[in-house]
Amino acid sequence: MSVEPGEYGAVGDAADMGGERSGDAPLPPAGMGAQVKELLRRSWLVRIGLFLVAVAVLLAIVGPYLARFPLEEATPNANLPPSTTYWFGTDPNGFDVFSRVLAAPRIDVAIALVATAIAFFIGSAIGLLTGYYRGWPGEFVMRIADLIQSFPLYVLAIIIVVLTGRNFQNIVLVIALLNIPIYVRLVRSQVLSLRERTFVEAGKAAGTTDLNIAVRHVLPNGLSPALAQVPITIGFAILITAGLSFIGAGVRPPTPEWGVMVASGAESIIIGEWWISFFPGVAISLTVFGFAVVGEALRAVFLREV
């Protein structure tokens, strides 16, 4: 891949990703792998973020197998507080909260990963085409993106889910649709700048087709902001999934899912039964926090890449 010297460029100093970097010299202009290692060495916050992401992904794979009690078979003991038998207590239906907290990433993380992948690939492709081939089609696409983003998030999501049905596939498509405009804008803004660079003119002079230049040279140089956005979108998608389930427009109970679990204990908090919503709520917060930190770390690395 032909890359013009300084193509990525240092936009500015990477943001401080934890106390250990305060006052330190900026990351050296090395390869991306070296920058990642340096960031991990300097920042305890990034290490925590990666650990939380790794735990969430691991639980998405093996979580249901770690359950101490059947996930969709209620015990005879409902609304019990945390104890040596039920580590996180039980909910109003008699389900073991600990077992279901461990199993929930199978749904939440899976939906977030698939939806983000769809949004990334479709949004990047649209952003590349509308940025490289300027004209009214691109402006029309951007107005559609404006329209999607102008709707209140959960109102639009609820409308689509109600019209299409509450199942895994439809929730994935809804979340992907909500995030596609983000990637369209990120990639398009980069492509609009890159298409004016001299390496594009050189490619045209050499007889390379526009599509070849756009896909093989412009797109790889313009993906950095979109790639840094991916972990943040995953965390955002987990929040949307849990939010839809909380208001009854997402995953159907008794499927173990964090939003469903928070909703099942919301009314019980006022009578002191805090554990039903607390533990899945903490799981959501830690997971989203982990992905957000990793996203900020990637942003720091990509903005320093030379």
Secondary structure as UniProt FT lines:
FT   TURN            5..6
FT   HELIX           19..21
FT   TURN            22..23
FT   HELIX           32..42
FT   HELIX           44..62
FT   HELIX           63..66
FT   TURN            87..88
FT   TURN            92..93
FT   HELIX           97..103
FT   HELIX           105..132
FT   HELIX           136..150
FT   HELIX           153..164
FT   HELIX           168..194
FT   TURN            195..196
FT   HELIX           198..205
FT   TURN            206..207
FT   HELIX           210..213
FT   HELIX           214..218
FT   HELIX           219..222
FT   HELIX           224..246
FT   TURN            247..248
FT   TURN            253..254
FT   HELIX           258..266
FT   TURN            267..268
FT   HELIX           269..271
FT   HELIX           275..304
//
